[in-house]
Amino acid sequence: MSKNDPPSASVLRVAPVLDVNSRSVRKMRDFFVDQLGFAVGTEVGPGPKFVTLDRDGLTIVLNCRFSFGFRKRDWAAYFWTGNVSGFFDEVRSRGAEIKSGLVTKDYGCREFVVIAPDGREIVFGQLLPE
């Protein structure tokens, strides 16, 4: 490929989108900021209706829906980190509700699970060397 060729199409980032309702959007935003160390990137509309939250080059989106029928159990997002033990210590010190502490899984990750204010599970893990 020469410098005159157009760049190849590539995917640069992905952001999980969590549907939340008007009663939980502020609680969820504050949870990601206060307990998980994310920063608010964008807030749109009253309520707000749409929020992006950023940390270490990653983004998660809160999308306010006015329906209460969406699922709020099990894993909602999985974030890989370079130091899962350090991240665990950080979020624990911030008061996050921990569902399960650091566990080594047979699929090659060491991870832990936190519970968001609306009951969803947010997982943080680290790939282990083979």
QUILIN-V759580 format. One record per residue. PSI is psi in whole degrees, -180 to 180 (* if undefined). OMEGA is omega as a letter, one per 30 degrees, with the letter a starting at -180 (NA if undefined). Layout:
BEGIN
PSI&OMEGA / PSI&OMEGA
END
This chain:
BEGIN
127&l / 167&a / -13&l / -14&l / 146&l / 149&l / 149&l / 151&l / 133&l / 155&l / 126&a / -34&a / 163&l / 147&l / 122&l / 144&l / 119&l / 121&l / 130&l / 167&l / 174&a / -23&l / -22&a / -9&a / -44&a / -38&l / -43&a / -43&l / -48&a / -35&l / -49&a / -35&a / -55&a / -38&a / -24&a / -4&l / 18&l / 163&l / 146&l / 126&l / -54&a / 140&l / 131&a / 132&l / 168&l / 146&l / -53&f / 167&l / -22&a / 131&a / 135&l / 140&a / 131&a / 144&l / 129&l / 40&l / 4&l / 155&a / 143&l / 146&a / 134&l / 122&a / 112&a / 122&l / 153&a / 16&l / 143&a / 11&a / 6&a / 157&a / 136&a / 26&l / 168&l / -171&a / 128&l / -29&a / 148&l / 122&l / 131&l / 139&l / 157&l / -14&a / 81&a / -33&l / -44&l / -40&l / -40&l / -48&l / -41&a / -52&a / -31&l / -42&l / -22&l / -4&l / 17&l / 146&l / 116&a / 122&l / -46&l / 135&l / -170&a / 125&a / 137&l / 124&a / 156&a / -9&l / 14&l / 21&l / 150&l / 129&a / 167&l / 162&a / 132&l / 155&l / 125&l / 162&a / -26&a / 10&l / -8&l / 153&l / 127&l / 125&a / 138&l / 130&a / 168&l / 131&l / 135&l / 148&l / 145&a / *&NA
END
